[in-house]
Amino acid sequence: VIDGTFEGTIEVGDHALTIGPGAEVKANLVAKTIIIHGTVVGNVTASERLDLQAGSSVNGNIKAPRFAMADGALLKGTVASGA
C-alpha cells in the first residue's frame, strides 16, 4: 500500500499494489493486481487486474488483461488489453 507522495518506479512482480486515497504517485507501476484510489502520473501495467476506484486519476497508459473503472475515476491515456 502506498499512501503519501512517491516518485520513481514501483515493480512488485506477482504481488498486489494499492495506491491509497490521498496518495500522489509519479511512477510507472508494475504488479499482478493494482487498485488505485489516489493519483498516478505514469504508465500502469497489471499482469492480472487493474481497478480504478471513484475519485482516482491516472495520467498515463494502462495495460491489463482485466480493467475496471468506477464512475468518478479519471483516465488520460490509452488502454491496452494483455500484460
Backbone as XML, in Angstrom:
<?xml version="1.0"?>
<chain id="A" units="angstrom">
  <residue number="1" name="VAL">
    <atom name="N" x="0.853" y="-1.183" z="0.000"/>
    <atom name="CA" x="0.000" y="0.000" z="0.000"/>
    <atom name="C" x="0.890" y="1.235" z="0.000"/>
  </residue>
  <residue number="2" name="ILE">
    <atom name="N" x="0.605" y="2.147" z="-0.923"/>
    <atom name="CA" x="1.326" y="3.415" z="-0.988"/>
    <atom name="C" x="0.370" y="4.520" z="-0.548"/>
  </residue>
  <residue number="3" name="ASP">
    <atom name="N" x="0.731" y="5.233" z="0.508"/>
    <atom name="CA" x="-0.006" y="6.408" z="0.960"/>
    <atom name="C" x="0.992" y="7.548" z="1.026"/>
  </residue>
  <residue number="4" name="GLY">
    <atom name="N" x="0.587" y="8.721" z="0.582"/>
    <atom name="CA" x="1.508" y="9.855" z="0.592"/>
    <atom name="C" x="2.052" y="10.109" z="-0.798"/>
  </residue>
  <residue number="5" name="THR">
    <atom name="N" x="3.256" y="10.665" z="-0.856"/>
    <atom name="CA" x="3.865" y="11.047" z="-2.134"/>
    <atom name="C" x="5.021" y="10.105" z="-2.447"/>
  </residue>
  <residue number="6" name="PHE">
    <atom name="N" x="5.116" y="9.679" z="-3.706"/>
    <atom name="CA" x="6.196" y="8.804" z="-4.133"/>
    <atom name="C" x="6.574" y="9.170" z="-5.556"/>
  </residue>
  <residue number="7" name="GLU">
    <atom name="N" x="7.877" y="9.146" z="-5.848"/>
    <atom name="CA" x="8.349" y="9.402" z="-7.198"/>
    <atom name="C" x="9.415" y="8.373" z="-7.530"/>
  </residue>
  <residue number="8" name="GLY">
    <atom name="N" x="9.312" y="7.749" z="-8.706"/>
    <atom name="CA" x="10.275" y="6.729" z="-9.116"/>
    <atom name="C" x="9.584" y="5.621" z="-9.879"/>
  </residue>
  <residue number="9" name="THR">
    <atom name="N" x="9.957" y="4.374" z="-9.621"/>
    <atom name="CA" x="9.356" y="3.204" z="-10.261"/>
    <atom name="C" x="8.950" y="2.211" z="-9.179"/>
  </residue>
  <residue number="10" name="ILE">
    <atom name="N" x="7.762" y="1.621" z="-9.342"/>
    <atom name="CA" x="7.293" y="0.609" z="-8.394"/>
    <atom name="C" x="7.026" y="-0.673" z="-9.179"/>
  </residue>
  <residue number="11" name="GLU">
    <atom name="N" x="7.814" y="-1.713" z="-8.897"/>
    <atom name="CA" x="7.628" y="-3.020" z="-9.517"/>
    <atom name="C" x="7.577" y="-4.051" z="-8.396"/>
  </residue>
  <residue number="12" name="VAL">
    <atom name="N" x="6.433" y="-4.715" z="-8.256"/>
    <atom name="CA" x="6.284" y="-5.711" z="-7.187"/>
    <atom name="C" x="6.007" y="-7.114" z="-7.730"/>
  </residue>
  <residue number="13" name="GLY">
    <atom name="N" x="6.234" y="-7.318" z="-9.004"/>
    <atom name="CA" x="6.136" y="-8.655" z="-9.588"/>
    <atom name="C" x="4.774" y="-9.296" z="-9.442"/>
  </residue>
  <residue number="14" name="ASP">
    <atom name="N" x="4.717" y="-10.471" z="-8.803"/>
    <atom name="CA" x="3.472" y="-11.238" z="-8.653"/>
    <atom name="C" x="2.709" y="-10.872" z="-7.384"/>
  </residue>
  <residue number="15" name="HIS">
    <atom name="N" x="2.805" y="-9.641" z="-6.952"/>
    <atom name="CA" x="2.115" y="-9.193" z="-5.745"/>
    <atom name="C" x="1.091" y="-8.119" z="-6.087"/>
  </residue>
  <residue number="16" name="ALA">
    <atom name="N" x="0.242" y="-7.798" z="-5.116"/>
    <atom name="CA" x="-0.775" y="-6.757" z="-5.291"/>
    <atom name="C" x="-0.207" y="-5.411" z="-4.860"/>
  </residue>
  <residue number="17" name="LEU">
    <atom name="N" x="-0.690" y="-4.358" z="-5.486"/>
    <atom name="CA" x="-0.274" y="-2.996" z="-5.161"/>
    <atom name="C" x="-1.521" y="-2.139" z="-5.028"/>
  </residue>
  <residue number="18" name="THR">
    <atom name="N" x="-1.601" y="-1.377" z="-3.938"/>
    <atom name="CA" x="-2.725" y="-0.469" z="-3.728"/>
    <atom name="C" x="-2.186" y="0.938" z="-3.552"/>
  </residue>
  <residue number="19" name="ILE">
    <atom name="N" x="-2.746" y="1.868" z="-4.312"/>
    <atom name="CA" x="-2.422" y="3.286" z="-4.176"/>
    <atom name="C" x="-3.547" y="3.903" z="-3.359"/>
  </residue>
  <residue number="20" name="GLY">
    <atom name="N" x="-3.231" y="4.403" z="-2.174"/>
    <atom name="CA" x="-4.230" y="4.909" z="-1.240"/>
    <atom name="C" x="-4.936" y="6.162" z="-1.714"/>
  </residue>
  <residue number="21" name="PRO">
    <atom name="N" x="-6.041" y="6.533" z="-1.057"/>
    <atom name="CA" x="-6.874" y="7.658" z="-1.480"/>
    <atom name="C" x="-6.161" y="9.012" z="-1.493"/>
  </residue>
  <residue number="22" name="GLY">
    <atom name="N" x="-5.232" y="9.234" z="-0.582"/>
    <atom name="CA" x="-4.544" y="10.523" z="-0.539"/>
    <atom name="C" x="-3.195" y="10.509" z="-1.223"/>
  </residue>
  <residue number="23" name="ALA">
    <atom name="N" x="-2.850" y="9.395" z="-1.878"/>
    <atom name="CA" x="-1.522" y="9.245" z="-2.471"/>
    <atom name="C" x="-1.380" y="10.030" z="-3.768"/>
  </residue>
  <residue number="24" name="GLU">
    <atom name="N" x="-0.186" y="10.588" z="-3.967"/>
    <atom name="CA" x="0.193" y="11.227" z="-5.226"/>
    <atom name="C" x="1.474" y="10.555" z="-5.691"/>
  </residue>
  <residue number="25" name="VAL">
    <atom name="N" x="1.352" y="9.731" z="-6.727"/>
    <atom name="CA" x="2.461" y="8.901" z="-7.183"/>
    <atom name="C" x="2.856" y="9.313" z="-8.595"/>
  </residue>
  <residue number="26" name="LYS">
    <atom name="N" x="4.143" y="9.616" z="-8.770"/>
    <atom name="CA" x="4.705" y="9.881" z="-10.097"/>
    <atom name="C" x="5.663" y="8.741" z="-10.386"/>
  </residue>
  <residue number="27" name="ALA">
    <atom name="N" x="5.127" y="7.668" z="-10.973"/>
    <atom name="CA" x="5.922" y="6.461" z="-11.184"/>
    <atom name="C" x="5.241" y="5.548" z="-12.181"/>
  </residue>
  <residue number="28" name="ASN">
    <atom name="N" x="6.034" y="4.693" z="-12.809"/>
    <atom name="CA" x="5.492" y="3.593" z="-13.585"/>
    <atom name="C" x="5.227" y="2.462" z="-12.614"/>
  </residue>
  <residue number="29" name="LEU">
    <atom name="N" x="4.041" y="1.852" z="-12.709"/>
    <atom name="CA" x="3.638" y="0.792" z="-11.792"/>
    <atom name="C" x="3.572" y="-0.538" z="-12.522"/>
  </residue>
  <residue number="30" name="VAL">
    <atom name="N" x="4.131" y="-1.584" z="-11.909"/>
    <atom name="CA" x="4.061" y="-2.938" z="-12.461"/>
    <atom name="C" x="3.754" y="-3.887" z="-11.306"/>
  </residue>
  <residue number="31" name="ALA">
    <atom name="N" x="2.642" y="-4.631" z="-11.423"/>
    <atom name="CA" x="2.247" y="-5.585" z="-10.382"/>
    <atom name="C" x="1.243" y="-6.577" z="-10.968"/>
  </residue>
  <residue number="32" name="LYS">
    <atom name="N" x="0.941" y="-7.612" z="-10.196"/>
    <atom name="CA" x="-0.058" y="-8.599" z="-10.619"/>
    <atom name="C" x="-1.450" y="-7.975" z="-10.598"/>
  </residue>
  <residue number="33" name="THR">
    <atom name="N" x="-1.807" y="-7.378" z="-9.464"/>
    <atom name="CA" x="-3.099" y="-6.717" z="-9.286"/>
    <atom name="C" x="-2.843" y="-5.319" z="-8.758"/>
  </residue>
  <residue number="34" name="ILE">
    <atom name="N" x="-3.486" y="-4.320" z="-9.365"/>
    <atom name="CA" x="-3.303" y="-2.930" z="-8.925"/>
    <atom name="C" x="-4.667" y="-2.309" z="-8.671"/>
  </residue>
  <residue number="35" name="ILE">
    <atom name="N" x="-4.820" y="-1.689" z="-7.488"/>
    <atom name="CA" x="-6.028" y="-0.950" z="-7.147"/>
    <atom name="C" x="-5.607" y="0.483" z="-6.868"/>
  </residue>
  <residue number="36" name="ILE">
    <atom name="N" x="-6.219" y="1.427" z="-7.574"/>
    <atom name="CA" x="-5.835" y="2.833" z="-7.439"/>
    <atom name="C" x="-7.006" y="3.626" z="-6.871"/>
  </residue>
  <residue number="37" name="HIS">
    <atom name="N" x="-6.752" y="4.273" z="-5.729"/>
    <atom name="CA" x="-7.718" y="5.174" z="-5.109"/>
    <atom name="C" x="-7.266" y="6.626" z="-5.271"/>
  </residue>
  <residue number="38" name="GLY">
    <atom name="N" x="-5.968" y="6.850" z="-5.404"/>
    <atom name="CA" x="-5.386" y="8.191" z="-5.439"/>
    <atom name="C" x="-5.021" y="8.640" z="-6.847"/>
  </residue>
  <residue number="39" name="THR">
    <atom name="N" x="-3.923" y="9.393" z="-6.945"/>
    <atom name="CA" x="-3.480" y="9.988" z="-8.201"/>
    <atom name="C" x="-2.181" y="9.341" z="-8.661"/>
  </residue>
  <residue number="40" name="VAL">
    <atom name="N" x="-2.140" y="8.934" z="-9.941"/>
    <atom name="CA" x="-0.939" y="8.336" z="-10.521"/>
    <atom name="C" x="-0.602" y="9.062" z="-11.813"/>
  </residue>
  <residue number="41" name="VAL">
    <atom name="N" x="0.663" y="9.474" z="-11.939"/>
    <atom name="CA" x="1.192" y="10.002" z="-13.190"/>
    <atom name="C" x="2.271" y="9.027" z="-13.630"/>
  </residue>
  <residue number="42" name="GLY">
    <atom name="N" x="1.994" y="8.270" z="-14.688"/>
    <atom name="CA" x="2.924" y="7.253" z="-15.177"/>
    <atom name="C" x="2.151" y="6.101" z="-15.787"/>
  </residue>
  <residue number="43" name="ASN">
    <atom name="N" x="2.881" y="5.200" z="-16.411"/>
    <atom name="CA" x="2.262" y="4.041" z="-17.042"/>
    <atom name="C" x="1.980" y="2.964" z="-16.008"/>
  </residue>
  <residue number="44" name="VAL">
    <atom name="N" x="0.856" y="2.250" z="-16.199"/>
    <atom name="CA" x="0.410" y="1.243" z="-15.240"/>
    <atom name="C" x="0.256" y="-0.092" z="-15.974"/>
  </residue>
  <residue number="45" name="THR">
    <atom name="N" x="0.977" y="-1.122" z="-15.499"/>
    <atom name="CA" x="0.913" y="-2.450" z="-16.111"/>
    <atom name="C" x="0.547" y="-3.468" z="-15.039"/>
  </residue>
  <residue number="46" name="ALA">
    <atom name="N" x="-0.590" y="-4.132" z="-15.229"/>
    <atom name="CA" x="-1.035" y="-5.189" z="-14.317"/>
    <atom name="C" x="-1.082" y="-6.492" z="-15.096"/>
  </residue>
  <residue number="47" name="SER">
    <atom name="N" x="-0.482" y="-7.540" z="-14.553"/>
    <atom name="CA" x="-0.481" y="-8.825" z="-15.268"/>
    <atom name="C" x="-1.797" y="-9.571" z="-15.091"/>
  </residue>
  <residue number="48" name="GLU">
    <atom name="N" x="-2.613" y="-9.184" z="-14.086"/>
    <atom name="CA" x="-3.889" y="-9.859" z="-13.870"/>
    <atom name="C" x="-5.083" y="-8.906" z="-13.918"/>
  </residue>
  <residue number="49" name="ARG">
    <atom name="N" x="-5.065" y="-7.839" z="-13.063"/>
    <atom name="CA" x="-6.249" y="-6.978" z="-12.967"/>
    <atom name="C" x="-5.862" y="-5.571" z="-12.507"/>
  </residue>
  <residue number="50" name="LEU">
    <atom name="N" x="-6.596" y="-4.576" z="-13.033"/>
    <atom name="CA" x="-6.428" y="-3.182" z="-12.618"/>
    <atom name="C" x="-7.792" y="-2.595" z="-12.302"/>
  </residue>
  <residue number="51" name="ASP">
    <atom name="N" x="-7.927" y="-1.977" z="-11.121"/>
    <atom name="CA" x="-9.172" y="-1.331" z="-10.714"/>
    <atom name="C" x="-8.902" y="0.138" z="-10.422"/>
  </residue>
  <residue number="52" name="LEU">
    <atom name="N" x="-9.642" y="1.020" z="-11.102"/>
    <atom name="CA" x="-9.613" y="2.453" z="-10.794"/>
    <atom name="C" x="-10.857" y="2.758" z="-9.981"/>
  </residue>
  <residue number="53" name="GLN">
    <atom name="N" x="-10.681" y="3.207" z="-8.766"/>
    <atom name="CA" x="-11.783" y="3.487" z="-7.865"/>
    <atom name="C" x="-12.308" y="4.908" z="-8.066"/>
  </residue>
  <residue number="54" name="ALA">
    <atom name="N" x="-13.518" y="5.185" z="-7.585"/>
    <atom name="CA" x="-14.112" y="6.517" z="-7.675"/>
    <atom name="C" x="-13.187" y="7.527" z="-7.010"/>
  </residue>
  <residue number="55" name="GLY">
    <atom name="N" x="-12.946" y="8.640" z="-7.687"/>
    <atom name="CA" x="-12.072" y="9.681" z="-7.157"/>
    <atom name="C" x="-10.617" y="9.512" z="-7.537"/>
  </residue>
  <residue number="56" name="SER">
    <atom name="N" x="-10.268" y="8.413" z="-8.174"/>
    <atom name="CA" x="-8.876" y="8.191" z="-8.587"/>
    <atom name="C" x="-8.615" y="8.861" z="-9.931"/>
  </residue>
  <residue number="57" name="SER">
    <atom name="N" x="-7.323" y="9.073" z="-10.241"/>
    <atom name="CA" x="-6.966" y="9.586" z="-11.560"/>
    <atom name="C" x="-5.634" y="8.996" z="-12.001"/>
  </residue>
  <residue number="58" name="VAL">
    <atom name="N" x="-5.558" y="8.691" z="-13.296"/>
    <atom name="CA" x="-4.331" y="8.177" z="-13.901"/>
    <atom name="C" x="-4.041" y="9.008" z="-15.135"/>
  </residue>
  <residue number="59" name="ASN">
    <atom name="N" x="-2.822" y="9.532" z="-15.205"/>
    <atom name="CA" x="-2.344" y="10.243" z="-16.387"/>
    <atom name="C" x="-1.199" y="9.406" z="-16.939"/>
  </residue>
  <residue number="60" name="GLY">
    <atom name="N" x="-1.544" y="8.479" z="-17.836"/>
    <atom name="CA" x="-0.560" y="7.560" z="-18.400"/>
    <atom name="C" x="-1.276" y="6.422" z="-19.103"/>
  </residue>
  <residue number="61" name="ASN">
    <atom name="N" x="-0.500" y="5.546" z="-19.691"/>
    <atom name="CA" x="-1.063" y="4.423" z="-20.440"/>
    <atom name="C" x="-1.245" y="3.221" z="-19.535"/>
  </residue>
  <residue number="62" name="ILE">
    <atom name="N" x="-2.317" y="2.476" z="-19.796"/>
    <atom name="CA" x="-2.676" y="1.312" z="-18.991"/>
    <atom name="C" x="-2.594" y="0.064" z="-19.849"/>
  </residue>
  <residue number="63" name="LYS">
    <atom name="N" x="-2.046" y="-1.004" z="-19.259"/>
    <atom name="CA" x="-2.005" y="-2.301" z="-19.927"/>
    <atom name="C" x="-2.397" y="-3.353" z="-18.903"/>
  </residue>
  <residue number="64" name="ALA">
    <atom name="N" x="-3.527" y="-4.031" z="-19.146"/>
    <atom name="CA" x="-4.022" y="-5.057" z="-18.222"/>
    <atom name="C" x="-5.022" y="-5.954" z="-18.932"/>
  </residue>
  <residue number="65" name="PRO">
    <atom name="N" x="-5.021" y="-7.264" z="-18.632"/>
    <atom name="CA" x="-5.999" y="-8.156" z="-19.262"/>
    <atom name="C" x="-7.422" y="-7.912" z="-18.753"/>
  </residue>
  <residue number="66" name="ARG">
    <atom name="N" x="-7.554" y="-7.464" z="-17.477"/>
    <atom name="CA" x="-8.871" y="-7.119" z="-16.925"/>
    <atom name="C" x="-8.772" y="-5.723" z="-16.335"/>
  </residue>
  <residue number="67" name="PHE">
    <atom name="N" x="-9.731" y="-4.865" z="-16.699"/>
    <atom name="CA" x="-9.678" y="-3.466" z="-16.302"/>
    <atom name="C" x="-11.066" y="-3.006" z="-15.890"/>
  </residue>
  <residue number="68" name="ALA">
    <atom name="N" x="-11.171" y="-2.413" z="-14.698"/>
    <atom name="CA" x="-12.447" y="-1.882" z="-14.213"/>
    <atom name="C" x="-12.235" y="-0.426" z="-13.817"/>
  </residue>
  <residue number="69" name="MET">
    <atom name="N" x="-13.202" y="0.412" z="-14.188"/>
    <atom name="CA" x="-13.112" y="1.836" z="-13.891"/>
    <atom name="C" x="-14.444" y="2.291" z="-13.311"/>
  </residue>
  <residue number="70" name="ALA">
    <atom name="N" x="-14.419" y="2.761" z="-12.064"/>
    <atom name="CA" x="-15.638" y="3.198" z="-11.382"/>
    <atom name="C" x="-16.060" y="4.577" z="-11.873"/>
  </residue>
  <residue number="71" name="ASP">
    <atom name="N" x="-17.349" y="4.889" z="-11.719"/>
    <atom name="CA" x="-17.830" y="6.236" z="-12.003"/>
    <atom name="C" x="-17.060" y="7.214" z="-11.128"/>
  </residue>
  <residue number="72" name="GLY">
    <atom name="N" x="-16.626" y="8.321" z="-11.713"/>
    <atom name="CA" x="-15.883" y="9.315" z="-10.958"/>
    <atom name="C" x="-14.377" y="9.155" z="-11.052"/>
  </residue>
  <residue number="73" name="ALA">
    <atom name="N" x="-13.898" y="8.086" z="-11.678"/>
    <atom name="CA" x="-12.464" y="7.920" z="-11.910"/>
    <atom name="C" x="-12.090" y="8.631" z="-13.202"/>
  </residue>
  <residue number="74" name="LEU">
    <atom name="N" x="-10.860" y="9.151" z="-13.266"/>
    <atom name="CA" x="-10.388" y="9.869" z="-14.447"/>
    <atom name="C" x="-9.206" y="9.140" z="-15.057"/>
  </residue>
  <residue number="75" name="LEU">
    <atom name="N" x="-9.170" y="9.069" z="-16.399"/>
    <atom name="CA" x="-8.062" y="8.449" z="-17.113"/>
    <atom name="C" x="-7.687" y="9.316" z="-18.297"/>
  </residue>
  <residue number="76" name="LYS">
    <atom name="N" x="-6.419" y="9.677" z="-18.378"/>
    <atom name="CA" x="-5.900" y="10.401" z="-19.540"/>
    <atom name="C" x="-4.754" y="9.556" z="-20.087"/>
  </residue>
  <residue number="77" name="GLY">
    <atom name="N" x="-5.034" y="8.807" z="-21.135"/>
    <atom name="CA" x="-4.057" y="7.904" z="-21.711"/>
    <atom name="C" x="-4.751" y="6.811" z="-22.510"/>
  </residue>
  <residue number="78" name="THR">
    <atom name="N" x="-4.021" y="5.777" z="-22.824"/>
    <atom name="CA" x="-4.573" y="4.670" z="-23.616"/>
    <atom name="C" x="-4.744" y="3.431" z="-22.742"/>
  </residue>
  <residue number="79" name="VAL">
    <atom name="N" x="-5.620" y="2.531" z="-23.190"/>
    <atom name="CA" x="-5.838" y="1.255" z="-22.509"/>
    <atom name="C" x="-5.588" y="0.144" z="-23.511"/>
  </residue>
  <residue number="80" name="ALA">
    <atom name="N" x="-4.728" y="-0.811" z="-23.120"/>
    <atom name="CA" x="-4.435" y="-1.968" z="-23.968"/>
    <atom name="C" x="-4.702" y="-3.229" z="-23.158"/>
  </residue>
  <residue number="81" name="SER">
    <atom name="N" x="-5.332" y="-4.229" z="-23.802"/>
    <atom name="CA" x="-5.544" y="-5.498" z="-23.105"/>
    <atom name="C" x="-4.253" y="-6.317" z="-23.192"/>
  </residue>
  <residue number="82" name="GLY">
    <atom name="N" x="-4.115" y="-7.258" z="-22.290"/>
    <atom name="CA" x="-2.907" y="-8.052" z="-22.241"/>
    <atom name="C" x="-1.920" y="-7.445" z="-21.272"/>
  </residue>
  <residue number="83" name="ALA">
    <atom name="N" x="-0.880" y="-8.205" z="-20.938"/>
    <atom name="CA" x="0.122" y="-7.673" z="-19.986"/>
    <atom name="C" x="1.507" y="-8.074" z="-20.365"/>
  </residue>
</chain>
